[in-house]
Amino acid sequence: MPVLKNNPELKDYQNYVAGLENERGFDRPTTIDKCLLLGEEVGELFKAVRKTEGLSVDTHSQTMDIGDELADIFIYICALANRKNIDLETAFRAKEEKNKKRTWK
């Protein structure tokens, strides 16, 4: 079982997810499969937010935890980045440099 070190950096999370996927046999699904699964997790996050905000939800639906859903989304984002050989920290920093040049109102 992969171990996530104390005080991990973003690349450590990506490596951890790669190890988990390999160990659990989740490394076979395609990028498209992972995108669809990510979409499902985003939907579960929305449902959890709706519930916490007091909006109506199906009384028979499973209760979802916002933290759990955010963690699932993060795992899928790491998995997608790994499949495309994207270092998330590098991508994040590059995108923020672009964002700094935009005009925000």
C-alpha positions as CSV (number, residue, x, y, z in Angstrom):
1,M,0.0,0.0,0.0
2,P,1.4,3.4,-0.9
3,V,2.2,5.8,2.0
4,L,1.6,9.5,1.8
5,K,4.4,11.2,3.7
6,N,3.9,13.8,6.3
7,N,3.7,17.4,5.0
8,P,3.3,16.2,1.4
9,E,3.9,18.4,-1.6
10,L,1.5,18.3,-4.6
11,K,3.7,15.9,-6.5
12,D,3.6,13.6,-3.5
13,Y,-0.2,13.4,-3.8
14,Q,0.1,12.7,-7.5
15,N,2.6,9.9,-6.8
16,Y,0.4,8.5,-4.0
17,V,-2.7,8.5,-6.3
18,A,-0.6,6.7,-9.0
19,G,0.3,4.0,-6.5
20,L,-3.2,3.6,-5.3
21,E,-4.5,3.3,-8.8
22,N,-1.9,0.7,-9.6
23,E,-2.6,-1.3,-6.4
24,R,-6.4,-1.2,-6.7
25,G,-6.4,-1.9,-10.5
26,F,-7.8,1.5,-11.3
27,D,-4.9,2.3,-13.6
28,R,-6.6,0.6,-16.6
29,P,-9.6,3.0,-17.2
30,T,-9.0,5.5,-19.9
31,T,-8.8,9.3,-19.6
32,I,-12.4,9.5,-20.8
33,D,-13.5,7.0,-18.1
34,K,-11.7,9.1,-15.5
35,C,-13.4,12.3,-16.8
36,L,-16.8,10.7,-16.5
37,L,-16.1,9.5,-13.0
38,L,-14.9,13.0,-12.1
39,G,-18.2,14.4,-13.4
40,E,-20.1,12.0,-11.2
41,E,-18.1,13.1,-8.2
42,V,-18.8,16.8,-9.0
43,G,-22.5,15.9,-9.1
44,E,-22.2,14.3,-5.6
45,L,-20.4,17.4,-4.3
46,F,-23.3,19.6,-5.6
47,K,-25.8,17.3,-3.9
48,A,-23.9,17.5,-0.6
49,V,-23.8,21.3,-0.9
50,R,-27.5,21.5,-1.7
51,K,-28.2,19.5,1.4
52,T,-26.0,21.6,3.7
53,E,-27.6,24.7,2.3
54,G,-31.1,23.5,3.1
55,L,-32.2,22.9,-0.4
56,S,-34.5,20.0,-1.2
57,V,-32.9,16.7,-2.0
58,D,-34.3,13.2,-2.6
59,T,-35.1,11.8,0.9
60,H,-34.0,8.4,-0.3
61,S,-30.6,9.5,-1.6
62,Q,-27.4,8.7,0.2
63,T,-26.1,11.5,2.5
64,M,-22.8,12.8,1.1
65,D,-20.1,14.6,2.9
66,I,-18.6,17.7,1.3
67,G,-15.1,16.9,2.5
68,D,-15.3,13.3,1.1
69,E,-16.6,14.5,-2.3
70,L,-13.8,17.2,-2.5
71,A,-11.2,14.5,-1.7
72,D,-12.7,12.2,-4.4
73,I,-12.5,15.1,-6.9
74,F,-8.9,15.8,-5.9
75,I,-8.0,12.1,-6.4
76,Y,-9.6,12.1,-9.9
77,I,-7.8,15.4,-10.8
78,C,-4.5,13.8,-9.8
79,A,-5.3,10.7,-11.8
80,L,-6.1,12.7,-14.9
81,A,-2.9,14.8,-14.5
82,N,-0.9,11.6,-14.1
83,R,-2.4,10.1,-17.3
84,K,-1.4,13.2,-19.3
85,N,2.0,13.6,-17.6
86,I,1.0,17.0,-16.1
87,D,2.8,18.2,-13.0
88,L,-0.1,19.9,-11.2
89,E,2.1,22.4,-9.3
90,T,3.8,23.5,-12.5
91,A,0.4,23.8,-14.3
92,F,-1.0,25.7,-11.4
93,R,1.8,28.2,-11.2
94,A,1.8,28.7,-15.0
95,K,-2.0,29.3,-15.0
96,E,-1.7,31.8,-12.1
97,E,0.9,33.8,-14.1
98,K,-1.6,34.1,-16.9
99,N,-4.4,35.0,-14.4
100,K,-2.2,37.8,-12.9
101,K,-2.3,39.5,-16.3
102,R,-6.0,39.4,-16.6
103,T,-8.3,42.3,-15.5
104,W,-10.7,41.3,-12.7
105,K,-13.7,43.4,-11.7
